[in-house]
Amino acid sequence: MGRLLAIDYGQKRCGLAVTDPLQIVPGGLGTIPTHQLLSFVLDYVKREEVERIIVGYPRQMNNQESASMKLIRPFVQKLHQALPSLPIDYQDERFTSTLAQRAIREAGIGKRRRETDKGLVDEVSAVIILQSYLASREGLGEINLPQQRP
């Protein structure tokens, strides 16, 4: 079983998260400038066994794609061309930045670090994307209801 790698794609930088090899615990991997993302992912996949890549799928409140998909789609296409045998999935990323900012505040990270470390929100957002993917993939299992007697 390989790791799952999640990407919160941004115009300037991208947040990254990864699971442990058993795909149980997601954790932040850091941030990377967007122009270096493809080479970073290719290098990471050479060093670590990655089973699947999950890319944040930005949507608006009306469920329409966000304008940033115009940047994400070409990257995903390049990634797929470079790693054709590696599955790539999209995961809804609505509210991840808001949830990330809240989690960072609740973790007690000071205001000064929150203001200066812009990549922290991107990294935590990637972790939230990965957590959401893991939760949706696992589900609750099949529901077996007792048979009613006639």
C-alpha positions in Angstrom: 0.0 0.0 0.0 1.4 3.4 -0.9 0.9 6.9 0.4 -1.8 9.3 -0.8 -0.5 12.7 -1.8 -2.8 15.8 -1.7 -2.2 19.1 -3.4 -3.9 22.4 -2.6 -3.0 24.2 -5.8 -2.5 27.9 -5.8 -1.3 30.6 -8.2 1.8 31.3 -6.2 2.4 28.3 -3.9 0.8 24.9 -3.3 0.2 23.2 0.0 1.1 19.5 0.2 -0.1 16.7 2.5 0.6 13.0 2.6 -0.6 9.9 4.5 1.5 7.4 6.2 2.1 4.2 4.1 -1.0 2.5 5.6 -3.1 5.5 4.5 -4.4 6.1 8.0 -2.9 9.4 9.2 -2.6 12.5 7.0 0.1 15.1 7.7 1.4 18.3 6.2 4.3 18.0 3.8 4.9 21.7 3.4 4.5 24.2 0.7 6.2 24.6 -2.7 6.2 27.5 -5.2 3.7 26.6 -7.9 6.4 26.7 -10.7 8.3 24.0 -8.9 5.4 21.7 -8.1 5.6 19.3 -11.0 9.3 18.6 -10.5 8.8 18.3 -6.7 6.0 15.7 -7.2 8.0 13.7 -9.7 10.9 13.6 -7.4 8.7 12.7 -4.4 7.1 9.8 -6.3 10.6 8.5 -7.1 11.6 8.5 -3.4 8.3 7.3 -1.9 5.7 4.8 -2.9 2.6 6.9 -3.8 -0.6 5.1 -4.7 -2.8 8.1 -5.7 -2.7 11.9 -5.9 -5.6 14.0 -4.8 -5.9 17.5 -6.1 -8.2 20.1 -4.5 -11.2 20.9 -6.7 -12.3 24.5 -6.1 -16.1 25.2 -6.4 -18.2 28.2 -5.8 -21.2 28.1 -3.5 -23.5 27.4 -6.5 -21.5 24.2 -7.2 -19.9 25.7 -10.3 -16.1 25.4 -10.9 -14.0 28.2 -9.6 -12.0 30.2 -12.1 -8.8 28.7 -10.7 -9.7 25.4 -12.5 -8.2 27.1 -15.6 -4.8 26.8 -13.9 -5.3 23.5 -12.2 -6.5 21.5 -15.2 -3.3 22.1 -17.3 -1.2 21.1 -14.3 -3.2 17.9 -13.8 -2.8 17.1 -17.5 1.0 17.6 -17.3 1.1 15.4 -14.1 -0.9 12.7 -15.8 1.4 12.8 -18.9 4.4 12.4 -16.6 2.9 9.7 -14.4 0.3 8.0 -16.6 -0.1 4.9 -14.4 -0.7 6.9 -11.2 -4.4 7.7 -10.5 -5.3 11.3 -9.9 -8.5 12.3 -8.1 -10.2 15.6 -7.4 -11.6 16.4 -4.0 -14.0 19.2 -3.2 -12.0 21.9 -1.4 -14.8 24.4 -0.5 -14.2 26.0 2.8 -10.8 24.4 3.3 -9.0 27.8 3.7 -11.6 28.9 6.3 -11.3 25.6 8.2 -7.5 25.8 8.0 -7.4 29.3 9.4 -9.7 28.2 12.3 -7.6 25.1 13.0 -4.4 27.2 13.1 -6.0 29.7 15.5 -7.3 26.8 17.7 -3.9 25.2 17.7 -2.6 28.3 19.5 -0.3 29.5 16.7 0.4 33.2 17.3 -0.9 36.1 15.3 2.6 37.1 14.1 3.3 33.6 12.7 -0.1 33.4 11.1 0.5 36.8 9.3 4.1 36.0 8.2 3.8 32.3 7.3 1.3 32.5 4.3 2.1 28.9 3.3 0.8 27.5 6.6 -2.8 27.9 5.5 -2.0 26.2 2.2 -0.4 23.2 4.0 -3.2 22.8 6.5 -5.7 23.1 3.6 -4.0 20.2 1.9 -4.3 18.2 5.1 -8.0 19.0 5.2 -8.4 18.0 1.5 -6.7 14.7 2.3 -8.8 14.1 5.4 -12.0 14.7 3.4 -10.8 12.3 0.8 -10.1 9.6 3.3 -13.5 10.1 5.0 -15.4 10.0 1.8 -13.5 6.9 0.5 -14.1 4.9 3.7 -17.8 5.7 4.2 -19.8 3.9 6.7 -20.3 0.7 4.8 -23.4 -1.0 3.6 -26.6 -0.6 5.7 -28.3 -3.9 6.3 -31.9 -3.4 7.5 -33.8 -6.3 9.1 -36.4 -7.9 6.9 -39.9 -6.9 7.7 -42.3 -9.8 8.4 -45.5 -9.9 6.3 
